[in-house]
Amino acid sequence: MTTFDTSRTTYGTASAVSRFFGFLSTAIAAVIAWNDSRVTRNALASLSDRELADIGLHRSDIDVIADSNIIR
């Protein structure tokens, strides 16, 4: 009777694939974070000074808020 051992991976292949997908995941996360920051900055910039004051912000706070890691 013949059997095949299929539980072994080729050495080095799994870690290379893992590194590739880790890099890809990091790149995608960076693009998503950049887009979220861009959307937030544009939304806040479109508000008037009075509307910004109503939510407790000044024009100078827009970049700080857009670049922060606050959950949106």
N, C-alpha and C positions, 0 to 999 in steps of 0.2 A: 504494500500500500504506500502511496506517495503522499507527502504532506508539504504544504508551503507555509513558511513562517512569514506572516505579513504584519507582525506587530512591531517590527523594527523600522526606524526611519533612517534615511541616509544621513550620516553624521555631517553637521554643519548646515544642512539645508533648512531645517526647522528654525534655527536661530537667524539665518539670513532672511527668511520670509518674515519672521517676526519683527526684525529690525525694519524691513521695508514697510510693512503695514503700520508699524509704530511711527515711522517718519511720515507716512501718508496721513495718518490720523492727526498728527501734530500740525501738519500743513493745513489740513481742512479746518481744524479748530482755530488756527490763526486767521484764516480767511473769514470764518463765521464771526469771530470777535471783532475783526476790522469792520465788517458790514454792520454789525450791531452798533458799534461806536459811530459810524457814519450816519446811520438812520437816526440815532439819538441826537447827534449834533445838529442835523438838519431840522429835526422837529423842534428842538429848543430855539434854534436860530430864527425860525419862522414866527416865533411868538413876539409880541410887542413887549416893551419895557414894563408896561403896567401888568401884563399877564405873567411875566417872569416874577415881578414883585409879589403878585398874589400867591405864587407857590414858593416864595422865599428865596428866589435866586436873583443874581445880577448877571449881566452879559458876560462878565469876566469869569463866572462859574461854569459856563457851558463846556469849555474844554476839559475842565477837571471832572465834571460829571460824566461826560461822554467817554473819557479814558479810564474811568474807575471800574472796578470789578463788582459794582453793585448789581444784584440780581434784578433784572428788568421784568 
